[in-house]
Amino acid sequence: MHYILLAGAIFNFLGGVNILVSFARLPSSQEMKPSDYPQYRLFTAGTAFTFSALYFYLFQNPQYAMPFLIFGMSLKFWAFVVSLFAYGRYGLSAKDLVGFGVSNLVVGVLFAVYLLT
């Protein structure tokens, strides 16, 4: 069952890589609105890598998982709710809703299963 922690680590690592790879598709700095958008993207990528490292640590030391997974599960569910809201209100693409929102929902549910078993 603790392989769910490894899945969380891999998911967050790949999410961070995806954010960095997507920089190739950003508009020029003159066209970018807001101008600090790359800063937020880099911060988000770093956050994803940090959580990846945390979940990998918990995979190796599952006895410490409980408090971190409660937080992580909540954050995953929040990512889904935010994505669903952005989809409905701001026209977030279905691809981004599934790629970020639904995938976070799946990991959140896996964390909930882990916590309940």
MARPA-561692 format. One line per field, with one value per residue (C-alpha): residue in one letter; chain; x negated, y negated, z. Coordinates in Angstrom, 3 decimals, always signed. Last residue first. Layout:
# residues N
r = c(A  ...)
c = c(A  ...)
X = c(X  ...)
Y = c(Y  ...)
Z = c(Z  ...)
***
This chain:
# residues 117
r = c(T  L  L  Y  V  A  F  L  V  G  V  V  L  N  S  V  G  F  G  V  L  D  K  A  S  L  G  Y  R  G  Y  A  F  L  S  V  V  F  A  W  F  K  L  S  M  G  F  I  L  F  P  M  A  Y  Q  P  N  Q  F  L  Y  F  Y  L  A  S  F  T  F  A  T  G  A  T  F  L  R  Y  Q  P  Y  D  S  P  K  M  E  Q  S  S  P  L  R  A  F  S  V  L  I  N  V  G  G  L  F  N  F  I  A  G  A  L  L  I  Y  H  M)
c = c(A  A  A  A  A  A  A  A  A  A  A  A  A  A  A  A  A  A  A  A  A  A  A  A  A  A  A  A  A  A  A  A  A  A  A  A  A  A  A  A  A  A  A  A  A  A  A  A  A  A  A  A  A  A  A  A  A  A  A  A  A  A  A  A  A  A  A  A  A  A  A  A  A  A  A  A  A  A  A  A  A  A  A  A  A  A  A  A  A  A  A  A  A  A  A  A  A  A  A  A  A  A  A  A  A  A  A  A  A  A  A  A  A  A  A  A  A)
X = c(+6.283  +8.028  +4.886  +3.842  +7.331  +7.327  +3.906  +5.266  +8.263  +5.935  +3.835  +6.957  +8.116  +4.693  +5.015  +8.504  +7.346  +3.981  +4.154  +7.955  +8.740  +5.770  +7.071  +10.618  +9.267  +9.691  +12.527  +12.520  +15.630  +16.347  +12.829  +11.298  +13.744  +12.975  +9.267  +9.605  +11.663  +9.121  +6.134  +8.011  +8.481  +4.733  +3.932  +6.202  +4.576  +1.125  +2.030  +3.520  +0.626  -1.947  -0.358  -0.099  -3.284  -5.915  -5.842  -6.091  -9.841  -11.130  -7.810  -7.665  -10.988  -9.641  -6.539  -8.707  -10.966  -7.943  -6.474  -9.637  -9.660  -6.056  -6.909  -9.868  -7.617  -5.101  -7.836  -9.058  -5.524  -4.933  -8.142  -7.294  -3.962  -5.631  -4.961  -1.218  -0.561  -3.337  -3.584  -6.807  -8.347  -7.760  -4.951  -5.368  -5.384  -8.997  -8.235  -6.006  -9.005  -9.434  -5.784  -5.807  -8.953  -7.269  -4.181  -6.398  -8.003  -4.620  -3.202  -6.353  -6.307  -2.575  -3.021  -5.833  -3.508  -0.837  -3.547  -2.865  +0.000)
Y = c(-1.508  -4.888  -6.973  -5.031  -5.244  -9.014  -9.289  -7.398  -9.757  -12.752  -11.167  -10.767  -14.314  -15.659  -13.876  -15.330  -18.887  -19.004  -17.027  -16.674  -20.351  -21.314  -19.241  -20.506  -24.017  -26.582  -28.855  -31.276  -30.378  -26.708  -25.491  -27.799  -26.447  -22.847  -23.575  -25.198  -22.242  -19.742  -21.576  -21.787  -17.993  -17.547  -20.062  -18.271  -14.927  -16.447  -17.926  -14.664  -12.899  -14.853  -14.068  -10.305  -9.545  -9.388  -5.570  -5.316  -6.061  -5.197  -6.078  -9.088  -10.298  -9.808  -11.777  -14.622  -14.657  -14.849  -17.581  -19.609  -18.943  -20.172  -23.274  -23.987  -23.736  -26.081  -28.609  -28.442  -28.984  -31.841  -33.575  -32.976  -34.835  -37.950  -39.983  -39.503  -39.367  -38.256  -40.017  -41.932  -38.911  -36.770  -34.233  -30.958  -27.654  -26.672  -27.276  -24.194  -21.963  -23.508  -23.009  -19.447  -18.625  -19.830  -17.744  -14.727  -15.093  -15.530  -12.386  -10.375  -11.288  -10.623  -7.221  -6.461  -7.320  -5.040  -2.365  -2.390  +0.000)
Z = c(+5.440  +5.705  +5.169  +2.081  +0.619  +1.253  -0.419  -3.437  -3.523  -3.484  -6.256  -8.402  -7.638  -8.598  -11.963  -12.349  -11.797  -13.555  -16.784  -16.753  -16.220  -18.387  -21.315  -20.714  -21.190  -18.437  -19.562  -16.670  -14.660  -15.303  -16.009  -13.404  -10.796  -11.757  -11.588  -8.165  -6.889  -8.254  -6.786  -3.456  -3.476  -4.008  -1.253  +1.190  +0.369  +0.848  +4.248  +5.492  +3.788  +5.766  +9.122  +8.419  +6.473  +9.225  +9.643  +5.847  +5.870  +2.360  +0.731  +3.068  +1.664  -1.878  -0.892  +0.434  -2.640  -4.927  -2.742  -3.228  -6.992  -7.266  -5.230  -7.499  -10.549  -8.901  -8.102  -11.700  -12.971  -10.570  -11.662  -15.326  -14.829  -13.381  -16.529  -16.290  -19.205  -21.537  -24.908  -24.208  -22.426  -25.500  -25.351  -23.430  -25.365  -24.595  -20.918  -21.077  -20.400  -16.946  -15.989  -17.338  -15.351  -12.168  -12.917  -13.647  -10.216  -8.546  -10.132  -9.416  -5.728  -5.428  -7.104  -4.643  -1.772  -3.259  -3.134  +0.617  +0.000)
***
